């Protein structure tokens, strides 16, 4: 009975160990930050794009 409990304990520890692995966590966090910053830049350019284009057109016509 004791051997069976030890085997079960070792099996459960083996299943839990990959879930505790945090090596790739930093990479995922950096990828998420880059993704959110790129979405913010795209939205900002979409909202301000026509205004900026108008300003550059006015500057170009003034020259």
matplotlib code that plots the C-alpha trace (Angstrom):
import matplotlib.pyplot as plt

x = [0.0, 2.8, 4.5, 1.3, 1.0, 4.6, 4.0, 0.8, 2.6, 5.5, 3.0, 1.1, 4.4, 5.4, 2.1, 2.4, 6.0, 5.3, 2.6, 5.1, 7.6, 7.8, 10.7, 8.5, 6.5, 8.7, 8.6, 4.8, 4.6, 6.9, 4.9, 1.7, 3.2, 4.4, 0.9, -0.9, 1.5, 1.1, -2.7, -2.6, -0.4, -2.7, -5.8, -4.0, -2.9, -6.3, -7.9, -5.3, -4.2, -6.5, -5.7, -1.9, -2.3, -4.2, -1.5, 1.3, -0.8, -1.2, 2.5, 3.4, 1.0, 2.4, 5.9]
y = [0.0, 2.4, 1.7, 2.5, 5.8, 6.7, 5.8, 7.9, 10.8, 10.6, 10.5, 13.5, 15.5, 14.6, 16.0, 19.1, 20.0, 21.2, 23.5, 25.1, 25.8, 29.6, 29.9, 31.0, 33.4, 36.4, 35.9, 35.7, 38.9, 40.8, 39.5, 40.7, 44.2, 44.5, 43.4, 46.0, 48.8, 48.0, 47.9, 51.3, 52.7, 51.5, 52.9, 56.3, 56.5, 55.6, 58.3, 61.0, 59.9, 62.2, 65.2, 64.7, 64.2, 67.5, 69.3, 67.9, 68.8, 72.4, 72.7, 71.3, 73.7, 76.6, 75.9]
z = [0.0, 0.9, -2.5, -4.3, -2.5, -3.3, -7.0, -7.1, -5.4, -7.9, -10.8, -9.6, -9.0, -12.6, -13.9, -11.8, -12.7, -16.4, -15.1, -12.7, -15.5, -16.0, -18.5, -21.4, -19.3, -20.0, -23.7, -23.7, -21.6, -24.0, -27.0, -25.4, -24.7, -28.3, -29.5, -27.4, -28.3, -32.0, -31.7, -29.9, -32.7, -35.4, -33.7, -33.2, -36.8, -37.9, -35.9, -36.5, -40.0, -42.0, -39.8, -40.1, -43.8, -44.1, -42.2, -44.4, -47.5, -46.2, -45.6, -49.0, -50.8, -48.8, -50.0]

ax = plt.figure().add_subplot(projection="3d")
ax.plot(x, y, z, "-o")
ax.set_aspect("equal")
plt.show()
